[in-house]
């Protein structure tokens, strides 16, 4: 039982750290690189950040406008 709790605490610590790191990277890009673009591999892969206002990366990628309630229902499924 004690080992299970230590494992759970360690897992939650790692996940929390990864979430914080992800958010820190997003804030850094938002504050320092939103107006820049960079070709990484011969115009095949490009770093060109844009703010996602469509609730998910798929909506942003395909420019869908389903609305917040539709996205929330899909997430709950």
N, C-alpha and C positions, 0 to 999 in steps of 0.2 A: 504493500500500500504506500509506503514512504517513497519507494522507487518510482511508482506511478506518478505521485505528486511532483517529484523532482523532474521527471521527464516532461510532464505537462507544463511546469513552470519554465523549463528550458525552451520548449517548443513555443510557448507564448512569447517569451522574451525574443527569440529569433524572429518570429513573425512581426512583432511590434517594431523591432529594429528595421526590418525590411520595409514596412509601411512608412515609417518615418524617413528612411533613406529615399524612397520613391517620391514622397511629397517634397523633400528638400531639393531633389533634382528638378522636379517640375517647377518649383518656385525659382530656382536659379535660372532655368531656361526662360521662364516668363519674364523675369526682371532684366536679363542680360542678352538674350538672343532672339527675341521675337521678331526683330526687324532684319534678320540675317538669313541667308540661304547658302548652302554649301553642297557642291556635287561631290559625292563620296566615291562612286564607281562609274566613271565615264557616262554621265547623264542617265545611268540606270537606277541608282539609288541616290536620293537627294535628302538632305536635312533641311527642311523648310517648316519650322513650327507654326502652328496656328491654334488659336484658342478654340476649344471644343465647346460649343454652346448647344449641342444637339443631344446631350445626355448619354451618348455612347459613341464609341469609335466607329461602329458600323454606320450609324446615322450620319456621322460627320464625313465618313469616307464616301458614301453614296449620296449625300445631300438629301436624305429623307427627312421629313418633317412629321413624324407620327404623333408628337405631343408627349408630355410627361406621363400622363396616366396610362397610355398604351405601353410605354417603356417599363413603367413600374409593374404592370400586369405580366409582362413577359419575364421580368426578373423573378417574380414570385412563382412562376411555373417551374 
